[in-house]
Amino acid sequence: QLRLVESGGGLVQSGDSLTLSCTAPGFKLELYSIGWFRQAPGAEREGVSCIGSSDDRRTFYAQSVKGRFTIVRDFHKNAVYLQMNNLKPEDTGVYYCAAEWQLVQTMCVRREYKFWGEGTQVTVAS
């Protein structure tokens, strides 16, 4: 069973940067489509950014994070990162890494992802 491990969350100030990491010990993460989702208190879990598997370099970004967040796949380290710049209080939430086997589309649709990590908290203070 694919197990995803997120790390890198924390408490930051508005305008700061954070980089979240997603790893999968024992599995080749490059074979999976990967997504970052977040859930704010009282809100639905939403897609933030997703990336295709293997040589599929397509990416998706939610409108609210375009130009500020970047999803990066590191094949050597078997990891996917979410680089978050110019963080805002509305970026606060639990961030989850999700994976699914080689999705045809990269649209960050939550129900398409079977495997989920436990999440990492990101809190942005104003």
Secondary structure, DSSP 4 states (H G I P E B T S, - for coil): ----EEE--EEEETT--EEEEEE-TTS-GGGEEEEEEEE-TTS--EEEEEE-STT---EEE-GGGTTTEEEEEETTTTEEEEEE-S--GGG-EEEEEEEEE--S--S--GGG--EE---EEEEEE-
